[in-house]
Amino acid sequence: MEYFESNIKDIRPEEVSIKGTKNATVQWLITNKQGANYFVRKFAVEPYGLISMHFHGYQKTMIITKGSCTLCVGDKVIDLNNIAYCRSYLLNLFICNFFSEGFNKENFKSSFI
């Protein structure tokens, strides 16, 4: 495939499958199905939600697109509202910061790519 084009709204969110994760979904935006040798995913974490401690064999860059979260990475705890990078096999966990914005529940959702 030479190129791929889609509307993000047409890509169905799925529950994050990491054990212990709560109130978090992932959309697989770009994968090997489109011929890529990398993945682009969009995560949404609801108020009081989290993506449990995990690691994987690839490096990742996270770009916060809405709200903020607490990132526990290695032995550090970081309030994250911009970008971060994690090397391969580094333990990491994300928690939605419920208090990050306004009082509208939709505003409390943290989203990142």
ABEGO torsion letter per residue (X at the ends): XABBBBBAAABBBBBBABBGBBGBBBBBABBAAAGBABBBBBBBBBBGBBBBBBBBABBBBBBBABEBBBBBBEABBBBBABBBBBBBGBBBBBBBBAAABEABAAAABBBBX
